[in-house]
């Protein structure tokens, strides 16, 4: 086909224009790549990989109400494996040799490392599984790790470890140790984003040896870490609580919470980054109990990020892409010095009163500010030292005296005669009795073919004298007239038998009555009402409830919600993050006149009654009520009857500042525990440094 010459020329021109245009575009792009953005693109070409590693934030401090340190941080060092520098699993023998040399170093220096595998050697030198670690043993055998049957033995597991990681050239014990390292690395998903911690809080000798012999330990490095430091680990351990490595269950909960937060619609990229930075890793620490646990969200800081860039020549560049932020500072209502005095006074008196019947004495004491519900001191005995908690844990957990148990918040007791003031208030307020009403006590009270007793013949007593003398007969008569419904209405107003609302875990206790009996499928009888009036029957209250009940009497009828958290400050103290407001739980509505009548009876107990000797050196007038309840405990296969002693007290009498509750298990009476409160008063009001001599224990159920 013949193409006209004119058309052929036009096509050539069009083709030339297109080629020229493409050339211009190519040259412009080449200019942009090589000239305008040349350095940037060359850097990108050289950059082989970029890793982001989380940097742990320091945990927030905990201070007392005066700003005195209770829990702080100290700088320590961990030995870690860096994924980017540690030999890959394709160089297994090199890995094995590095780990073995590191184990030799730790053995030489007598240092512990994180040996977590659930595989040990028994006394005969045979592989065995440790007790109470069934879930970990199951993981070891699982398809993910060793892929063994459920019935596989410990020897089977060791053999599988040796085969899996090429440990045939090592002794069985060394093979097991190296296998333990790989077990932990695998379980915590060792990666660039998750370095493996071989050992924590190591000595300076270890730090120096690892650094100086880096050629022998490629991929092994030292990481600066903050560790919990206690000014005195024996101060308020049950309140402060513990910190430990996050458990599998806690980690799963944390992951679920993070995912839920990230699923919120409308999040900005910055908000998403903040949520991820606050998420937990499998090797993170977390509050396990006490304030450390309940204030976790405040104490836990925001982790930072360290970016590692490795170019094609193997050059490494590291920098903080996100700076870590320390946790907030939590300030408690606890007074450090008063706490120590309370602990010492409780321990001293318990040791003096230890029963000769073979029962181990134990107890609790708590001090509350009557004006706002602040808990100034909270002591439980026996106790423990937070600084050695993990070293001592096995013996602490196995101790029959339960030193880890917070008796102030979690133990419940029949309160004995400390119940009598609220029964008196209920009867006065309801008009069942007045200040001049008397009942005659001849030491027995017959009621519906039952006889209830009192330990003395008191004669005619009015309500003030009945509180002072702790006369059971007076309160049996009062309860008969008042009835259990009214008794419990007022007891509930004072918070007895229900949780106080304090921030920490606490027991609810039991308020004796028909409702509780019905919950057990049992019946309530009239005689039970008589017993309930003197703090027996089913009544079970915590020491914190008794103290708060006493504060309510002391301040004229306002029951506050007790609290141990005063405020939260930013780590540099520049900002108040949270402040606990005083909260009123109930206004009892008791008249000032009736409240004064009962307080006068309690004044007599402190000044002229059962507590007069113990309170002889107390620099202010106080009010008090003692109590005793009988308990049966199993000792060496035999039930032994003992008494729990109680005291509730407040001072000064005219304008109360503090209220105290003391409970000591297995003593003669409440009178016997009054010295604990006396020591607290003497310190708090500061008139004398002397400690009043121990009072002989009384014999009355008072």
Secondary structure, 3 states (H helix, E strand, C coil): CCCCHHHHHHHHHHHHHHHHHHHHHHHHHHHHHHHHCHHHHHHHHHEEEEEEEEECCCCCCEECCCCCEEEEEEEEEEEEECCCCCCCHHHHHHHHHHHHHHHHHHHHHCCCCCCCCCCEECCCCCEECCCCCHHHHHHHHCCCCCCCCCCCCHHHHHHHHHHHHCCCCCCHHHHHHHHHHHHHHHHCCCECCECEEEECCCCHHHHHHHHHCCCCCCCEEEEEEEEEEECCCCCCHHHHCCEEECCHHHHHHHHHHHHHHHCCCCCCHHHHHHHHHCCCCCCCEEECCHHHHHCHHHHCCECEEEEEEEECCCCEEEEEEECCECCCEEEECCCHHHHHHHHHHHHHHHHHHCCCCCCCCEEEEEEEECCCCEEEEEEEECCCCHHHHHHHHHHHHHCCCCCCCCHHHHCCECCHHHHHHHHHHHHHHHCCCCCCCCEEECCEEEECCEEEECCCCCEEECHHHHHHHCCHHHHHHHHHHHCHHHHHHHHHHCCCCCCCCCCCCCCCCECCCHHHHHHCCCCCCHHHHHHHCCCCCCCEECHHHHHHHHHHHHCCCEEECCECEEEEECCCCCCEEEECCCCEEEECCCCHHHHHHHHHHHHHHHHCCCCCCCCCCCCCCEEEEEEEEEEEEEECCEEEEEEEEEEEEEECCCCCCEEEEEEEECCCCHHHHHHHHHHHHHHHHCCCCCCCCCCCCCCCCC
